[in-house]
Amino acid sequence: MLARALEQAGISTTSISLVREHTEKVKPPRALFVPFPFGMAFGRPDDPELQHRVLRAALDLLAELAGPVLRDFPAELEPGDQPAAPPQASGITASDHIPDDVAMETMQMRRYHERWLEKNSGRTHLGLTGIPATRFRGLVRFLEGFADGQDVDMVERPPDVPLPNFIRYCADDLKALYFEGHLVTKPTAGGEEIARWFWGETAAGRLLRRVRDRLDASSDPRWKAAAFGIAR
């Protein structure tokens, strides 16, 4: 929708698609489909040559005067060049020795996350909820109450943000804290290793599975959509 509005104002747009089927239905003016997993729209990390190829291919679409245009990147890409998609929660078996106290575990991960911030000049994916990591104990209690079937909410939820959307933001912030904190202890960890650790060995991963289950059990399509995003 934003691309169409810009085009109507005389500004040409281009975009990158990670889900070809959705792009075929939405029909943006120009889109480049890339065969990479979510979070890697420009390809694998630390591969500037590949990332520049993706960027150039997307910008080359601006030469198309009329659309919709959907191109694949690129025809000559070898399957082995594609970064592997991390496994989803549904494909990972949880350990029998997961800690019980999510809040305590989160406090421990927060210390690692503080080191991440120091190491990366404050850059982080955390922040969708606007709740600082120092107050994540309350965020965890909120998610636990929801998973238990309680009628819960947080004062930090903006009035224009539906509850399932805010729950998704909470889950994404919690995952950001854990993923970035884990990279402090294992800087070379890849997506698969991090996913197997989070969904298979952490109390937070187990909690988000329970949150997903309650959302998915609803007949409301908005709740089901949030469930898909929290833990596939």
matplotlib code that plots the C-alpha trace (Angstrom):
import matplotlib.pyplot as plt

x = [0.0, 2.8, 4.6, 1.4, 1.0, 4.5, 4.1, 1.0, 3.1, 5.6, 8.2, 9.3, 9.6, 11.3, 11.0, 12.3, 10.0, 10.7, 7.3, 6.6, 2.9, 2.1, 3.8, 1.9, -1.4, -0.4, 1.2, 3.6, 4.9, 8.3, 9.6, 12.6, 11.9, 14.9, 15.2, 16.4, 14.9, 13.2, 15.6, 18.1, 16.5, 20.0, 21.5, 23.8, 25.5, 29.1, 28.8, 28.9, 29.4, 26.1, 24.4, 25.5, 24.3, 20.8, 20.7, 21.8, 19.2, 16.5, 17.5, 17.8, 14.0, 13.6, 14.4, 10.9, 8.5, 5.4, 4.4, 3.6, 7.0, 8.2, 11.6, 13.5, 17.0, 19.0, 18.5, 22.1, 22.1, 23.4, 21.3, 24.4, 24.8, 21.6, 21.8, 19.9, 16.6, 16.6, 14.3, 10.9, 9.7, 7.3, 10.3, 12.3, 11.8, 12.0, 14.5, 13.3, 15.6, 14.3, 14.4, 11.1, 11.5, 11.3, 11.7, 14.9, 16.3, 15.4, 17.3, 20.3, 20.0, 19.7, 23.2, 24.5, 22.4, 23.9, 27.3, 25.8, 24.8, 28.3, 29.9, 27.6, 27.4, 23.8, 22.4, 19.7, 16.5, 14.8, 12.3, 9.0, 7.1, 8.9, 9.5, 13.2, 14.9, 15.2, 11.4, 11.1, 10.1, 6.7, 6.6, 7.3, 4.6, 2.1, 2.9, 2.7, -0.7, -1.9, -0.6, -2.4, -5.7, -6.0, -7.6, -4.4, -3.1, -0.2, -0.4, 2.4, 0.1, -0.9, -4.7, -4.5, -2.5, -4.7, -3.9, -2.6, -0.3, 1.1, 1.7, 3.6, 5.7, 6.4, 7.4, 9.7, 11.4, 11.9, 13.5, 15.7, 17.0, 17.8, 19.2, 21.5, 22.5, 23.3, 25.6, 27.7, 28.5, 28.8, 29.6, 29.9, 26.5, 24.3, 20.6, 19.9, 22.0, 20.3, 16.9, 17.5, 18.9, 16.0, 13.1, 14.7, 16.5, 15.1, 12.2, 11.3, 11.0, 8.7, 6.6, 6.2, 5.0, 2.2, 1.4, 1.2, -1.1, -3.6, -3.6, -4.0, -6.9, -9.0, -11.5, -10.4, -8.2, -6.2, -5.2, -4.3, -2.1, -0.2, 0.3, 2.0, 4.4, 5.3, 6.3, 5.9]
y = [0.0, 2.4, 1.6, 2.4, 5.7, 6.7, 5.7, 7.8, 10.7, 10.1, 8.3, 4.9, 2.1, -1.3, -4.0, -7.4, -10.3, -13.3, -15.0, -15.2, -16.3, -13.2, -10.9, -12.4, -11.6, -8.1, -7.1, -4.3, -2.1, -3.8, -6.7, -9.0, -12.5, -13.8, -17.5, -16.7, -17.3, -14.6, -12.1, -12.6, -10.5, -9.7, -13.2, -14.7, -12.4, -11.3, -11.8, -8.3, -9.6, -11.5, -8.6, -6.1, -8.4, -8.5, -4.8, -4.2, -6.6, -4.8, -1.4, -2.6, -3.1, 0.7, 0.6, -1.0, 1.8, -0.2, -3.0, -5.0, -6.7, -9.7, -11.1, -14.0, -13.5, -14.7, -17.5, -18.7, -18.9, -22.3, -24.0, -24.4, -20.6, -20.1, -19.7, -22.5, -21.5, -22.0, -24.8, -23.8, -24.4, -27.1, -29.1, -28.9, -31.3, -29.6, -30.9, -32.6, -30.4, -26.9, -24.4, -23.6, -19.9, -17.9, -14.6, -15.7, -17.1, -13.8, -11.8, -13.9, -13.4, -9.7, -9.5, -11.2, -8.8, -5.8, -7.1, -7.3, -3.7, -2.7, -4.7, -3.4, 0.3, -0.1, -1.7, -4.1, -5.6, -5.2, -2.3, -3.1, -2.9, 0.2, -1.8, -1.7, -5.0, -3.9, -4.4, -7.7, -9.5, -7.8, -8.7, -12.3, -12.4, -11.0, -13.7, -16.4, -15.1, -15.1, -18.6, -19.8, -18.5, -15.4, -12.1, -10.0, -6.8, -4.3, -0.6, -0.3, -1.6, 1.4, 1.8, 1.5, -1.8, -4.9, -7.4, -10.2, -7.7, -6.6, -10.1, -10.7, -7.6, -9.0, -12.3, -10.7, -8.5, -11.5, -13.5, -10.5, -10.4, -14.1, -14.4, -11.4, -12.5, -16.0, -14.5, -12.9, -16.4, -18.0, -15.3, -17.9, -19.5, -19.8, -19.5, -23.3, -23.5, -20.5, -21.8, -25.3, -23.8, -21.3, -23.6, -26.8, -25.6, -22.4, -21.6, -18.7, -20.9, -23.2, -20.2, -18.9, -22.3, -22.1, -18.5, -19.7, -22.6, -20.3, -17.9, -20.7, -22.2, -19.1, -18.8, -15.2, -15.1, -12.2, -14.4, -17.3, -15.0, -13.8, -17.4, -18.2, -15.3, -16.2, -19.8, -21.7]
z = [0.0, 0.9, -2.4, -4.4, -2.6, -3.4, -7.0, -7.3, -6.0, -8.8, -6.7, -8.1, -5.6, -5.4, -2.7, -1.6, -1.1, 1.2, 0.5, -3.2, -2.9, -0.8, -3.3, -6.2, -4.5, -3.2, -6.6, -5.5, -8.4, -8.4, -6.2, -6.1, -4.6, -2.7, -1.6, 1.8, 5.3, 7.3, 8.8, 5.9, 3.1, 1.7, 2.2, 4.8, 7.4, 6.7, 3.0, 1.5, -2.1, -2.0, -0.2, -2.8, -5.6, -4.0, -3.5, -7.1, -8.4, -6.4, -7.6, -11.2, -11.1, -11.1, -14.8, -15.3, -16.1, -15.5, -13.2, -11.3, -11.8, -9.8, -10.5, -8.9, -7.6, -9.4, -11.9, -11.6, -7.8, -6.7, -4.1, -1.9, -1.8, 0.1, 3.9, 5.6, 7.2, 11.0, 12.2, 13.6, 17.1, 15.9, 14.6, 17.8, 20.8, 24.1, 26.7, 29.9, 31.9, 31.1, 34.1, 35.7, 36.5, 33.3, 35.1, 36.8, 33.5, 31.8, 34.4, 33.8, 30.0, 30.6, 31.9, 28.7, 26.7, 28.5, 27.3, 23.7, 23.9, 25.0, 22.3, 19.5, 20.5, 21.7, 18.5, 19.2, 17.8, 21.2, 21.5, 19.9, 23.2, 24.5, 27.7, 28.8, 29.6, 33.2, 33.5, 31.6, 34.8, 34.4, 30.7, 31.5, 34.2, 31.7, 29.1, 31.8, 32.9, 29.3, 28.7, 31.9, 30.4, 32.5, 31.3, 31.5, 30.0, 30.5, 31.0, 28.4, 25.6, 23.5, 23.1, 19.4, 19.4, 19.7, 22.4, 20.1, 18.3, 21.6, 22.7, 19.5, 20.2, 23.7, 22.3, 19.7, 22.4, 24.6, 21.7, 20.8, 24.4, 24.4, 20.8, 21.3, 24.7, 23.4, 20.7, 23.5, 24.8, 21.4, 18.8, 15.9, 16.6, 13.5, 13.2, 13.6, 16.7, 18.3, 17.4, 18.8, 22.0, 22.5, 21.6, 23.1, 26.2, 27.6, 29.9, 27.7, 24.6, 26.5, 27.7, 24.1, 22.9, 25.6, 24.5, 20.9, 21.9, 23.6, 20.6, 18.1, 20.0, 19.4, 16.6, 16.0, 12.9, 14.4, 17.3, 15.1, 12.9, 16.0, 17.1, 13.8, 14.3, 17.8, 17.4, 14.1]

ax = plt.figure().add_subplot(projection="3d")
ax.plot(x, y, z, "-o")
ax.set_aspect("equal")
plt.show()
